[in-house]
């Protein structure tokens, strides 16, 4: 999707599988451009890991919308723009 930034969900958790603390997550998302006042949405291939991302953003103190249809829904409409590279 045009304007999308990749933030793999594996970066949200510590080696033991627990979420990183609020400060760590906030810094991670801020460095990717997710800051207060900027609308943020999350999607993935089918919506599963995007829900994880929205929770991590919430822990970081940032609100985000979940695009439930995710990439599968987006790409199904040939009228929607697709960015590559």
LOMARTI-808862 format. One record per residue: residue in three letters; x, z, y of N, C-alpha, C in turn. Coordinates in steps of 0.05 Angstrom, whole numbers, plus 5000, padded with zeros to 4 digits. Each point is the difference from the previous one (the first is absolute). Layout:
N
ALA	X	Z	Y	X	Z	Y	X	Z	Y .
...
***
This chain:
85
UNK	5017	5000	4976	4983	5000	5024	5018	5000	5025 .
UNK	4993	4983	5019	5016	5000	5024	5002	5027	5014 .
UNK	5025	5008	5007	5004	5025	5013	5004	5024	4981 .
UNK	4998	4995	4974	5003	5022	4981	5029	5009	4998 .
UNK	5003	5025	4994	5026	5012	4995	5000	5014	4973 .
UNK	5020	4995	4984	5001	5012	4973	5009	5029	5001 .
UNK	4985	5018	4987	5006	5028	4998	4994	5009	4971 .
UNK	5017	4993	4981	4995	5007	4972	4993	5029	4996 .
UNK	4979	5005	4984	4991	5027	4996	5021	5018	4987 .
UNK	5019	4988	4986	5021	5017	4987	5016	5015	5021 .
UNK	5001	4990	5025	5014	5013	5022	4985	5025	5010 .
UNK	4976	5004	4991	4984	5023	5010	5004	5025	4983 .
UNK	5013	4998	4977	5003	5022	4982	5029	5008	4994 .
UNK	5003	5025	4994	5026	5010	4992	5005	4993	4971 .
UNK	5025	5003	4990	5005	4994	4972	4982	5013	4980 .
UNK	4990	5023	5005	4981	5014	4982	4972	4990	5001 .
UNK	4994	4982	5018	4973	4988	5002	4982	5012	5021 .
UNK	5010	5021	5014	4983	5012	5021	5005	4985	5027 .
UNK	4980	5000	5017	5003	4988	5026	5023	5013	5015 .
UNK	5015	4984	5015	5019	5011	5019	4985	5017	5021 .
UNK	5014	5017	5014	4987	5016	5020	4991	4983	5024 .
UNK	4984	5013	5017	4987	4986	5022	5021	4988	5019 .
UNK	5021	5014	5006	5020	4990	5019	5014	4975	4989 .
UNK	5007	5001	4974	5013	4977	4988	4982	4976	5001 .
UNK	4975	5003	4992	4981	4978	4999	4995	4989	5028 .
UNK	4997	5019	5019	4995	4991	5028	5023	4983	5010 .
UNK	5025	5008	4995	5023	4985	5009	5001	4973	4985 .
UNK	4994	5000	4974	4999	4975	4985	4981	4980	5012 .
UNK	4975	5009	5005	4980	4982	5010	5005	4992	5029 .
UNK	5010	5019	5016	5007	4993	5028	5021	4978	5001 .
UNK	5019	5002	4982	5022	4979	5000	4989	4973	4992 .
UNK	4977	4999	4987	4988	4975	4992	4979	4990	5021 .
UNK	4997	5016	5021	4982	4991	5021	4973	5014	5000 .
UNK	4995	5018	4980	4975	5015	4999	5003	5025	5017 .
UNK	4990	4998	5024	5001	5022	5019	4972	5006	5011 .
UNK	4996	5023	5011	4974	5007	5011	4992	4979	5021 .
UNK	4974	4994	4999	4990	4980	5019	5001	4972	4991 .
UNK	5014	4994	4978	5002	4973	4990	4983	4999	4974 .
UNK	4980	4982	4999	4983	4999	4976	5017	4992	4975 .
UNK	4996	5014	4978	5014	4996	4976	4981	4996	4977 .
UNK	5005	4980	4984	4984	4995	4976	5019	4998	4976 .
UNK	4990	5006	4977	5016	4998	4975	4986	4982	4980 .
UNK	5015	4985	4986	4990	4983	4978	5022	4996	4980 .
UNK	4993	4991	4976	5019	4994	4980	4989	4976	4984 .
UNK	5006	4998	4975	4989	4978	4985	4971	5003	4993 .
UNK	4992	5024	4993	4972	5005	4992	4988	5024	5013 .
UNK	5014	5016	5015	4989	5023	5014	5009	5027	4989 .
UNK	5012	5001	4978	5007	5026	4988	5023	5014	5015 .
UNK	5023	4987	5003	5022	5013	5013	4995	5002	5030 .
UNK	4983	4984	5011	4993	5002	5028	4986	5026	5006 .
UNK	4984	5010	4982	4987	5026	5003	5021	5022	5002 .
UNK	5021	4998	4983	5023	5018	5001	5013	5000	5027 .
UNK	5003	4976	5011	5013	4996	5026	4984	5013	5022 .
UNK	4973	4997	4999	4983	5013	5021	5003	5030	4998 .
UNK	5001	5011	4976	5004	5029	4998	5027	5009	5011 .
UNK	5021	4985	4995	5026	5007	5011	5000	4998	5030 .
UNK	4987	4980	5011	4997	4998	5029	4985	5024	5011 .
UNK	4979	5009	4987	4985	5023	5008	5017	5025	5000 .
UNK	5016	5003	4979	5018	5023	4999	5020	4999	5023 .
UNK	5007	4976	5008	5019	4997	5023	4986	5004	5027 .
UNK	4974	5004	4999	4985	5004	5025	4991	4974	5014 .
UNK	5000	4978	4984	4993	4974	5011	4975	4990	4985 .
UNK	4980	4991	5015	4976	4989	4988	5004	4971	4992 .
UNK	4988	4992	4978	5003	4972	4991	4974	4992	4987 .
UNK	4994	4975	5002	4977	4989	4986	5009	4988	4973 .
UNK	4983	5002	4980	5006	4988	4974	4985	4973	4998 .
UNK	5015	4979	4997	4987	4974	4995	4996	4998	4970 .
UNK	4975	5007	4992	4994	5003	4972	5004	4974	4984 .
UNK	4993	4978	5012	5002	4974	4986	5029	4993	4995 .
UNK	5018	5010	5017	5029	4995	4998	5007	4970	4999 .
UNK	5024	4995	4991	5010	4973	5000	4982	4981	4984 .
UNK	4990	5009	4978	4983	4984	4982	4976	4989	5016 .
UNK	4988	5016	5016	4977	4991	5016	5009	4983	5024 .
UNK	5022	5007	5012	5009	4985	5024	5007	4971	4992 .
UNK	5015	4997	4979	5009	4973	4992	4978	4983	4988 .
UNK	4978	5012	4992	4978	4985	4988	4985	4983	5021 .
UNK	5004	5006	5025	4988	4984	5022	5021	4982	5012 .
UNK	4999	4974	4995	5020	4981	5010	5001	4998	5030 .
UNK	4979	5010	5014	5000	4999	5029	5018	5022	5013 .
UNK	5007	5020	4984	5016	5022	5011	5030	4992	5001 .
UNK	5013	5009	5021	5029	4993	5003	5017	5014	4980 .
UNK	5021	4987	4992	5020	5012	4981	5027	4996	5012 .
UNK	5015	5022	5002	5028	4998	5010	5019	5001	4976 .
UNK	5021	4985	5002	5021	5000	4979	5027	5005	5013 .
UNK	5019	5009	4983	5027	5004	5010	5006	5026	5009 .
***
